[in-house]
Amino acid sequence: MSSLDALEADFFGNLAQDTHGVWEVFEFVRLHYPDLTDEQVFERGYDYISRWHRTDWIRVSESPLHQSAIKQSELLDFRRQHGSAATRYLENAPSLDITETGQRVFADENIQPDDEANGA
């Protein structure tokens, strides 16, 4: 049984390759849940971000895509400060990187049955 849903597998597949802006989480929510309202996209996206932050799967990037002064401890405060406007790019918006824990979870989820049979 997978611990990642389709959005998470898609997002972490991308995040494992390069840094993403926090607003890109919401783009993935819109892609995977096209019938949600903007407010629902905001809530669902921050549910993901909060869980990934709590489980140490993501961190605020030290090399953000755009200049940002947001620190790891301030990531969830960004939500309270900007509300649903945070679902689009905003000045000072943080960028995210996958952590080693996140990489392990993603790698474990992506072992295919043929890989296991071949000792991968």
N, CA, C and O of each residue as an XYZ file, in Angstrom:
480
protein
N       0.832     -1.184      0.000
C       0.000      0.000      0.000
C       0.871      1.240      0.000
O       1.834      1.324      0.763
N       0.545      2.198     -0.844
C       1.338      3.398     -1.014
C       1.026      4.431      0.062
O      -0.135      4.624      0.421
N       2.059      5.096      0.578
C       1.832      6.195      1.508
C       1.729      7.530      0.774
O       1.371      8.545      1.372
N       2.043      7.530     -0.522
C       1.925      8.743     -1.343
C       0.698      8.643     -2.229
O       0.448      7.602     -2.837
N      -0.070      9.725     -2.304
C      -1.169      9.737     -3.264
C      -0.625     10.202     -4.620
O       0.563     10.502     -4.739
N      -1.474     10.262     -5.624
C      -1.027     10.586     -6.988
C      -0.388     11.972     -7.059
O       0.623     12.152     -7.737
N      -0.972     12.957     -6.363
C      -0.392     14.293     -6.363
C       1.001     14.269     -5.748
O       1.936     14.853     -6.296
N       1.138     13.600     -4.621
C       2.437     13.548     -3.949
C       3.482     12.844     -4.805
O       4.623     13.301     -4.884
N       3.115     11.755     -5.437
C       4.061     11.051     -6.303
C       4.495     11.956     -7.449
O       5.671     11.982     -7.811
N       3.554     12.694     -8.018
C       3.843     13.618     -9.111
C       4.728     14.768     -8.630
O       5.749     15.070     -9.248
N       4.336     15.403     -7.533
C       5.087     16.549     -7.010
C       6.493     16.150     -6.577
O       7.466     16.812     -6.941
N       6.607     15.067     -5.800
C       7.931     14.669     -5.325
C       8.812     14.144     -6.451
O      10.037     14.236     -6.370
N       8.209     13.600     -7.492
C       8.982     13.229     -8.673
C       9.656     14.442     -9.290
O      10.803     14.371     -9.731
N       8.935     15.553     -9.317
C       9.499     16.807     -9.823
C      10.468     17.422     -8.820
O      11.558     17.860     -9.189
N      10.069     17.452     -7.555
C      10.899     18.082     -6.526
C      12.226     17.350     -6.344
O      13.224     17.966     -5.971
N      12.245     16.065     -6.598
C      13.497     15.302     -6.504
C      14.496     15.747     -7.575
O      15.696     15.498     -7.454
N      13.994     16.404     -8.619
C      14.851     16.858     -9.716
C      15.362     18.282     -9.526
O      16.490     18.598     -9.906
N      14.514     19.156     -8.926
C      14.930     20.543     -8.729
C      14.025     21.270     -7.744
O      12.962     20.776     -7.369
N      14.466     22.442     -7.339
C      13.749     23.311     -6.407
C      12.444     23.777     -7.031
O      12.370     24.038     -8.232
N      11.408     23.878     -6.189
C      10.109     24.388     -6.642
C       9.650     25.515     -5.716
O       9.937     25.499     -4.519
N       8.941     26.483     -6.273
C       8.336     27.530     -5.471
C       7.149     26.966     -4.717
O       6.498     26.033     -5.187
N       6.861     27.528     -3.546
C       5.730     27.048     -2.750
C       4.428     27.154     -3.547
O       3.531     26.330     -3.367
N       4.312     28.142     -4.413
C       3.114     28.311     -5.236
C       2.901     27.136     -6.188
O       1.776     26.886     -6.620
N       3.975     26.411     -6.519
C       3.851     25.280     -7.434
C       3.094     24.105     -6.800
O       2.510     23.290     -7.513
N       3.103     24.017     -5.470
C       2.290     22.992     -4.806
C       0.832     23.186     -5.222
O       0.133     22.217     -5.518
N       0.381     24.432     -5.241
C      -1.010     24.732     -5.581
C      -1.305     24.456     -7.053
O      -2.431     24.106     -7.405
N      -0.300     24.612     -7.912
C      -0.477     24.252     -9.320
C      -0.719     22.747     -9.450
O      -1.531     22.311    -10.265
N      -0.016     21.966     -8.647
C      -0.235     20.513     -8.657
C      -1.624     20.174     -8.110
O      -2.282     19.262     -8.611
N      -2.069     20.902     -7.088
C      -3.423     20.679     -6.559
C      -4.444     20.979     -7.661
O      -5.377     20.203     -7.866
N      -4.273     22.090     -8.365
C      -5.208     22.429     -9.457
C      -5.198     21.355    -10.552
O      -6.244     21.026    -11.113
N      -4.030     20.819    -10.848
C      -3.903     19.781    -11.862
C      -4.623     18.500    -11.437
O      -5.356     17.902    -12.225
N      -4.413     18.091    -10.207
C      -4.971     16.823     -9.727
C      -6.418     16.934     -9.247
O      -7.135     15.935     -9.191
N      -6.841     18.137     -8.904
C      -8.205     18.367     -8.410
C      -8.819     19.568     -9.142
O      -9.045     20.611     -8.528
N      -9.088     19.432    -10.436
C      -9.507     20.580    -11.246
C     -10.863     21.184    -10.853
O     -11.159     22.311    -11.248
N     -11.675     20.478    -10.103
C     -12.995     20.994     -9.743
C     -13.002     21.810     -8.450
O     -14.050     22.324     -8.059
N     -11.864     21.938     -7.784
C     -11.819     22.695     -6.536
C     -11.866     24.199     -6.791
O     -11.340     24.685     -7.793
N     -12.496     24.920     -5.884
C     -12.480     26.378     -5.926
C     -11.104     26.864     -5.486
O     -10.315     26.079     -4.961
N     -10.804     28.144     -5.690
C      -9.515     28.684     -5.254
C      -9.317     28.507     -3.743
O      -8.216     28.188     -3.296
N     -10.372     28.712     -2.967
C     -10.261     28.541     -1.518
C      -9.981     27.080     -1.166
O      -9.191     26.804     -0.263
N     -10.614     26.153     -1.862
C     -10.365     24.731     -1.617
C      -8.951     24.339     -2.045
O      -8.310     23.520     -1.386
N      -8.462     24.919     -3.144
C      -7.078     24.683     -3.578
C      -6.118     25.152     -2.496
O      -5.149     24.466     -2.171
N      -6.396     26.324     -1.944
C      -5.577     26.886     -0.869
C      -5.543     25.947      0.343
O      -4.469     25.632      0.857
N      -6.713     25.504      0.794
C      -6.783     24.630      1.961
C      -6.112     23.283      1.706
O      -5.351     22.799      2.544
N      -6.388     22.681      0.561
C      -5.800     21.374      0.234
C      -4.285     21.502      0.108
O      -3.545     20.666      0.627
N      -3.827     22.534     -0.573
C      -2.386     22.740     -0.740
C      -1.670     22.919      0.576
O      -0.599     22.348      0.784
N      -2.246     23.706      1.471
C      -1.591     23.893      2.759
C      -1.717     22.686      3.659
O      -0.889     22.496      4.549
N      -2.735     21.863      3.450
C      -2.776     20.588      4.166
C      -1.563     19.740      3.772
O      -0.898     19.147      4.622
N      -1.292     19.696      2.466
C      -0.108     18.956      1.994
C       1.168     19.563      2.572
O       1.990     18.857      3.156
N       1.329     20.871      2.407
C       2.555     21.534      2.858
C       2.763     21.327      4.357
O       3.878     21.051      4.800
N       1.690     21.459      5.135
C       1.797     21.284      6.591
C       2.245     19.877      6.941
O       3.107     19.696      7.801
N       1.668     18.881      6.283
C       2.040     17.485      6.570
C       3.480     17.213      6.141
O       4.244     16.596      6.883
N       3.849     17.667      4.954
C       5.220     17.432      4.476
C       6.233     18.134      5.369
O       7.318     17.607      5.614
N       5.885     19.314      5.852
C       6.756     20.058      6.761
C       6.889     19.304      8.083
O       7.995     19.151      8.602
N       5.774     18.837      8.627
C       5.740     18.124      9.907
C       6.510     16.796      9.833
O       7.151     16.396     10.805
N       6.445     16.121      8.687
C       7.119     14.825      8.545
C       8.543     14.960      7.985
O       9.212     13.964      7.711
N       8.989     16.212      7.820
C      10.352     16.496      7.358
C      10.606     15.955      5.947
O      11.677     15.413      5.673
N       9.623     16.103      5.054
C       9.819     15.707      3.663
C      10.262     16.878      2.798
O      10.822     16.680      1.720
N      10.011     18.113      3.274
C      10.399     19.312      2.533
C      11.119     20.272      3.464
O      11.007     20.185      4.687
N      11.860     21.187      2.856
C      12.488     22.273      3.611
C      12.490     23.516      2.724
O      12.415     23.421      1.499
N      12.576     24.662      3.352
C      12.716     25.904      2.605
C      14.109     25.898      1.978
O      15.108     25.647      2.650
N      14.151     26.176      0.692
C      15.409     26.120     -0.047
C      16.371     27.218      0.373
O      15.978     28.362      0.601
N      17.625     26.847      0.467
C      18.673     27.833      0.719
C      19.047     28.566     -0.566
O      19.727     29.591     -0.524
N      18.602     28.039     -1.707
C      18.838     28.663     -3.018
C      17.489     28.839     -3.714
O      17.179     28.115     -4.660
N      16.678     29.809     -3.244
C      15.323     29.956     -3.784
C      15.319     30.356     -5.257
O      16.286     30.917     -5.772
N      14.206     30.051     -5.918
C      14.036     30.418     -7.326
C      14.033     31.926     -7.502
O      14.566     32.453     -8.479
N      13.423     32.616     -6.539
C      13.371     34.077     -6.502
C      13.780     34.495     -5.099
O      13.613     33.730     -4.149
N      14.312     35.699     -4.964
C      14.780     36.160     -3.666
C      13.675     36.004     -2.618
O      12.530     36.399     -2.839
N      14.040     35.426     -1.482
C      13.096     35.210     -0.391
C      13.849     35.201      0.922
O      14.939     34.638      1.029
N      13.253     35.834      1.919
C      13.850     35.865      3.250
C      13.144     34.887      4.191
O      13.453     34.849      5.382
N      12.206     34.103      3.677
C      11.440     33.161      4.501
C      12.347     32.028      4.956
O      13.060     31.427      4.152
N      12.312     31.749      6.234
C      13.098     30.669      6.831
C      12.196     29.456      7.066
O      10.972     29.570      7.003
N      12.796     28.305      7.335
C      12.055     27.066      7.568
C      10.975     27.256      8.632
O       9.840     26.813      8.459
N      11.336     27.911      9.723
C      10.390     28.094     10.833
C       9.239     29.031     10.471
O       8.243     29.083     11.193
N       9.356     29.765      9.374
C       8.339     30.741      8.965
C       7.444     30.234      7.834
O       6.532     30.939      7.401
N       7.699     29.027      7.359
C       6.981     28.520      6.188
C       5.473     28.546      6.385
O       4.750     29.051      5.526
N       4.992     28.018      7.485
C       3.550     27.949      7.688
C       2.949     29.309      8.029
O       1.757     29.522      7.809
N       3.750     30.233      8.563
C       3.269     31.594      8.814
C       2.973     32.319      7.505
O       2.131     33.215      7.468
N       3.658     31.936      6.438
C       3.436     32.555      5.127
C       1.966     32.431      4.740
O       1.397     33.335      4.129
N       1.362     31.309      5.101
C      -0.061     31.074      4.833
C      -0.924     32.105      5.550
O      -1.791     32.731      4.942
N      -0.685     32.271      6.815
C      -1.494     33.203      7.597
C      -1.329     34.636      7.110
O      -2.278     35.420      7.138
N      -0.145     34.971      6.672
C       0.123     36.335      6.223
C      -0.534     36.651      4.884
O      -0.959     37.784      4.658
N      -0.623     35.660      3.992
C      -1.043     35.943      2.626
C      -2.336     35.275      2.195
O      -2.879     35.614      1.143
N      -2.839     34.338      2.979
C      -4.091     33.678      2.622
C      -4.016     33.047      1.239
O      -2.952     32.604      0.808
N      -5.149     33.009      0.550
C      -5.207     32.314     -0.733
C      -4.370     32.980     -1.822
O      -4.148     32.379     -2.873
N      -3.901     34.206     -1.593
C      -2.986     34.840     -2.556
C      -1.687     34.039     -2.671
O      -0.979     34.144     -3.673
N      -1.373     33.239     -1.645
C      -0.147     32.428     -1.652
C      -0.216     31.291     -2.662
O       0.782     30.606     -2.883
N      -1.379     31.077     -3.283
C      -1.490     30.005     -4.279
C      -0.890     30.416     -5.619
O      -0.769     29.590     -6.523
N      -0.520     31.667     -5.751
C       0.159     32.191     -6.946
C       1.499     32.773     -6.493
O       1.720     32.990     -5.301
N       2.388     33.021     -7.452
C       3.676     33.591     -7.072
C       3.475     34.945     -6.392
O       2.730     35.795     -6.881
N       4.137     35.126     -5.278
C       4.177     36.401     -4.558
C       5.626     36.763     -4.296
O       6.475     35.885     -4.142
N       5.911     38.058     -4.244
C       7.237     38.495     -3.862
C       7.568     37.925     -2.485
O       6.714     37.914     -1.598
N       8.768     37.465     -2.305
C       9.283     36.877     -1.069
C       8.740     35.474     -0.811
O       8.943     34.931      0.275
N       8.053     34.876     -1.787
C       7.536     33.514     -1.610
C       8.707     32.538     -1.508
O       9.657     32.622     -2.287
N       8.641     31.623     -0.559
C       9.736     30.668     -0.393
C       9.740     29.604     -1.488
O       8.726     29.330     -2.130
N      10.889     29.032     -1.671
C      11.048     27.870     -2.551
C      11.288     26.650     -1.673
O      11.737     26.768     -0.533
N      10.985     25.479     -2.218
C      11.069     24.240     -1.460
C      12.053     23.266     -2.088
O      12.198     23.204     -3.309
N      12.720     22.512     -1.238
C      13.567     21.395     -1.655
C      13.087     20.151     -0.922
O      12.493     20.232      0.153
N      13.355     19.017     -1.519
C      13.063     17.743     -0.862
C      14.179     17.453      0.146
O      15.344     17.753     -0.115
N      13.832     16.882      1.272
C      14.832     16.513      2.278
C      15.300     15.085      2.013
O      14.757     14.395      1.150
N      16.311     14.647      2.761
C      16.750     13.258      2.638
C      15.625     12.306      3.009
O      15.461     11.264      2.375
N      14.848     12.653      4.032
C      13.701     11.820      4.422
C      12.708     11.734      3.279
O      12.235     10.648      2.946
N      12.390     12.869      2.675
C      11.470     12.891      1.537
C      11.996     12.072      0.370
O      11.229     11.375     -0.295
N      13.291     12.148      0.116
C      13.888     11.374     -0.970
C      13.758      9.876     -0.705
O      13.461      9.105     -1.617
N      13.981      9.465      0.550
C      13.844      8.046      0.889
C      12.408      7.572      0.703
O      12.174      6.501      0.143
N      11.442      8.368      1.171
C      10.033      7.991      1.028
C       9.678      7.877     -0.447
O       9.054      6.903     -0.869
N      10.078      8.877     -1.229
C       9.777      8.863     -2.656
C      10.445      7.661     -3.335
O       9.811      6.983     -4.144
N      11.703      7.394     -3.018
C      12.419      6.270     -3.625
C      11.767      4.942     -3.246
O      11.615      4.061     -4.093
N      11.383      4.795     -1.981
C      10.733      3.554     -1.530
C       9.405      3.337     -2.241
O       9.044      2.200     -2.544
N       8.678      4.412     -2.510
C       7.376      4.317     -3.176
C       7.517      3.993     -4.662
O       6.577      3.493     -5.281
N       8.668      4.273     -5.227
C       8.842      4.105     -6.663
C       9.581      2.844     -7.050
O      10.020      2.717     -8.193
N       9.733      1.899     -6.119
C      10.302      0.593     -6.456
C       9.210     -0.213     -7.130
O       8.173     -0.499     -6.530
N       9.441     -0.566     -8.343
C       8.469     -1.338     -9.120
C       8.637     -2.821     -8.815
O       9.726     -3.244     -8.426
N       7.584     -3.622     -8.981
C       7.703     -5.073     -8.726
C       8.854     -5.716     -9.495
O       9.525     -6.598     -8.960
N       9.096     -5.296    -10.734
C      10.214     -5.848    -11.513
C      11.550     -5.467    -10.888
O      12.500     -6.250    -10.923
N      11.629     -4.243    -10.303
C      12.849     -3.808     -9.641
C      13.164     -4.699     -8.455
O      14.313     -5.091     -8.252
N      12.124     -5.024     -7.659
C      12.331     -5.876     -6.491
C      12.804     -7.264     -6.906
O      13.669     -7.844     -6.249
N      12.248     -7.801     -7.988
C      12.632     -9.127     -8.464
C      14.082     -9.137     -8.936
O      14.761    -10.161     -8.860
N      14.559     -7.969     -9.432
C      15.923     -7.863     -9.922
C      16.898     -7.373     -8.859
O      18.064     -7.107     -9.153
N      16.412     -7.255     -7.608
C      17.302     -6.863     -6.519
C      17.560     -5.380     -6.437
O      18.486     -4.958     -5.744
N      16.763     -4.564     -7.131
C      16.976     -3.119     -7.094
C      16.450     -2.518     -5.821
O      16.547     -1.307     -5.624
